[in-house]
Each structure stands twice: as structure tokens, then as C-alpha cells.
């Protein structure tokens, strides 16, 4: 089973956080093989996303009360060697062991995500920072359809419950995007009621 050895948890090291950001860039941006400057563009995107993610996690962005990066990681195994590009791009070292980030998402406690319409629920007074949003949800294409996305979302729901009475809802941010050849990138939307603990 390709996903059998997956560990789902909040990030532990900055090296792991870097690997998660590289997975996101790999997942969300595709380039034709002959695209000039593609590697430099990927590196620039990864640097900007890493800095932005660190700012959100450290509480330096006003709208975000709390942010956690949740990753799915696997040890670097011989069975993954056929996915050489994934292994080289998304590898990090923890306690002397080489691991690969194969799935990632952010759990954001905030009133809204930038550029998103939040709406209101009739009869419910929601104070600031009562919503938990999932963003940047991605799974390496080599491990898709193994339940890894579900496991990441499930872990985020458990963490949101641990955050306590401040969370009333969880939302998964969704985009419908198209690659250059107009193949749709399938994404989905989730709204989950998280009762106060």
C-alpha cells in the first residue's frame, strides 16, 4: 500500500515546512518541459510561500489568530524511487531519517481568508476568529486516491476541536482552475460543523 507508512501530523521542523511548500508549488504549478525559467519561478514561489506561511504561523498577520501546517510524510523507501522528482523535491531530514512530504494543508483560525466572501448564518452571532479554514490542500499525484487527502482533513478537524470553543465552523477553500491545455484541476469544498468543546 503506497500510503501505508504515512505519518499525519503538524509540522515539526523548518526543513519539513520547506518541503511542504515545495510540494505545494509542485502541485499547484505545472510547466511545459521547454518553459524557460521554470525552475527559477518555482524557487521564487517557494521562497515567497515559505515566508508567508511562517508569518501566518508566527502570528504576524493581523487577520489570523492561529495557523497550523499539517503534513503527511513517509520515509524514503525503495518503493518510492520510481518517483525520483517527488523524492528530490519534497525530501527533508528528521532525526537522521530521510522523509518525503506527500500531502499538506493549512488550518487557519480567522474571521475570513483574504479575498474570500464569508457570508453570515441567520440567527448566529459569530465573533472574530470563530472560523477554521483549510487552505493549500494538496496530495502528491503519486499518492492520490489512497485516502491521504481524507486523512489530512480528518486530522485538521481533530486539531480544530482541540483549539476549543473559539471554533464554530471549518471551511475548505476551493478553486476551479485550468491548466494550459484546459484540463480542469479538480478541487472540492467542505463545510463542517465543529461543536464547541
C-alpha positions in Angstrom: 0.0 0.0 0.0 1.6 3.3 -1.1 0.1 5.3 1.8 0.6 2.6 4.4 3.6 4.3 6.2 2.2 7.8 6.1 2.5 9.9 9.3 -0.1 12.7 9.6 0.8 15.5 12.0 1.6 19.2 12.5 5.0 20.1 11.1 7.9 19.6 13.4 10.9 21.2 11.7 11.5 24.2 9.4 13.1 21.7 7.0 9.8 19.9 6.9 7.9 23.2 6.4 10.2 24.0 3.4 9.5 20.5 1.9 5.7 21.1 2.4 6.0 24.4 0.5 7.9 22.7 -2.3 5.1 20.1 -2.6 2.5 22.9 -2.9 4.4 24.6 -5.7 4.9 21.3 -7.4 1.2 20.5 -7.1 -0.3 23.9 -8.0 2.0 25.0 -10.8 2.7 22.9 -13.9 5.1 24.0 -16.6 5.8 22.7 -20.1 9.1 20.9 -20.3 10.6 23.6 -22.5 9.4 26.6 -20.4 12.3 29.0 -19.9 13.0 30.0 -16.3 10.5 27.5 -14.8 12.9 26.3 -12.1 13.7 29.9 -11.1 10.0 30.7 -11.0 9.3 27.6 -8.8 12.1 28.6 -6.4 10.8 32.2 -6.2 7.3 30.9 -5.5 8.5 28.5 -2.8 10.5 31.3 -1.1 7.5 33.7 -1.0 5.1 31.0 0.2 7.5 29.8 2.9 7.9 33.4 4.2 4.1 34.0 4.1 3.4 30.7 5.8 5.9 31.4 8.5 4.3 34.8 9.1 0.9 33.2 9.4 2.1 30.5 11.8 4.0 33.0 14.0 1.0 35.3 14.3 2.5 38.2 12.3 -0.6 38.6 10.1 -3.4 40.5 11.7 -6.4 38.5 10.3 -5.0 35.1 11.5 -5.4 34.2 15.1 -3.8 30.7 14.8 -2.4 28.7 11.8 -1.0 25.2 11.7 0.6 23.3 8.8 -0.4 19.7 8.8 1.6 17.3 6.7 1.5 13.7 5.5 5.1 12.3 5.4 6.6 9.0 4.5 10.1 7.6 5.0 12.2 7.5 1.8 11.6 3.9 0.8 12.9 1.9 -2.2 9.3 1.7 -3.5 9.3 5.5 -3.9 12.4 5.5 -6.0 10.3 5.5 -9.2 9.1 8.9 -8.1 12.5 10.4 -8.2 11.4 14.0 -8.8 9.0 13.9 -5.9 11.7 12.4 -3.6 14.3 15.0 -4.6 11.9 18.0 -4.4 9.9 17.2 -1.2 12.6 15.5 0.9 13.6 16.6 4.4 15.7 15.0 7.2 14.4 14.4 10.7 16.4 12.7 13.4 18.8 11.4 10.7 16.0 9.8 8.7 15.1 11.0 5.2 11.4 11.6 4.8 9.1 12.9 2.0 6.2 15.3 2.4 3.4 13.7 0.3 0.4 15.7 1.4 -0.1 19.1 3.1 -2.7 21.6 4.2 -3.1 24.7 6.5 -5.6 25.0 9.2 -6.3 28.7 9.7 -8.3 30.2 12.7 -9.5 33.5 11.4 -12.6 35.5 10.6 -12.0 35.1 6.8 -9.3 34.3 4.3 -8.1 37.2 2.1 -10.3 37.8 -1.0 -13.0 35.4 0.2 -16.6 36.2 0.8 -17.7 34.8 4.2 -21.4 35.3 4.4 -23.4 35.1 7.6 -25.6 32.4 9.2 -29.0 33.7 10.2 -29.5 33.7 13.9 -25.9 33.1 14.7 -23.6 35.8 16.2 -20.1 34.9 15.2 -17.3 36.9 16.9 -13.9 37.4 15.4 -11.8 34.3 14.7 -14.6 31.8 15.1 -14.0 30.0 11.8 -11.4 27.5 10.8 -10.4 27.4 7.2 -8.5 24.7 5.4 -6.2 26.1 2.7 -3.4 24.9 0.4 -4.8 21.3 0.5 -2.6 19.1 -1.8 -1.5 15.5 -2.2 1.4 14.4 -4.4 -0.1 12.9 -7.6 1.9 9.7 -7.0 -0.1 9.0 -3.8 -3.6 10.3 -4.8 -6.6 8.0 -4.4 -5.1 6.4 -1.3 -7.2 8.3 1.3 -4.4 10.7 2.2 -6.5 13.8 1.5 -9.2 12.5 3.7 -6.7 11.7 6.5 -5.3 15.3 6.3 -8.8 16.8 6.6 -9.7 14.4 9.4 -6.5 15.4 11.3 -7.3 19.1 10.8 -10.9 18.6 12.2 -9.4 17.0 15.3 -6.9 19.8 15.8 -9.7 22.4 15.3 -11.7 20.7 18.1 -8.6 20.9 20.3 -8.4 24.6 19.7 -11.7 24.7 21.6 -14.7 26.9 21.9 -13.4 29.6 19.6 -14.1 27.4 16.5 -17.6 27.1 15.3 -17.1 26.0 11.7 -14.5 24.6 9.4 -14.4 25.6 5.7 -12.2 24.2 2.9 -11.3 26.8 0.4 -11.9 25.8 -3.2 -10.7 26.9 -6.6 -11.6 25.7 -10.1 -8.6 26.3 -12.2 -7.5 25.1 -15.6 -4.1 24.1 -16.9 -2.8 25.5 -20.2 -4.5 22.6 -22.1 -7.8 23.3 -20.3 -7.8 20.1 -18.2 -9.7 21.0 -15.0 -7.9 20.8 -11.8 -10.5 19.1 -9.6 -10.9 20.7 -6.1 -13.7 20.4 -3.6 -15.5 22.3 -0.9 -16.2 21.2 2.7 -18.1 22.9 5.5 -18.0 21.0 8.7 -19.8 22.0 12.0 -17.3 21.8 14.8 -19.3 22.0 18.1 -17.7 23.9 20.9 -15.9 21.8 23.5 
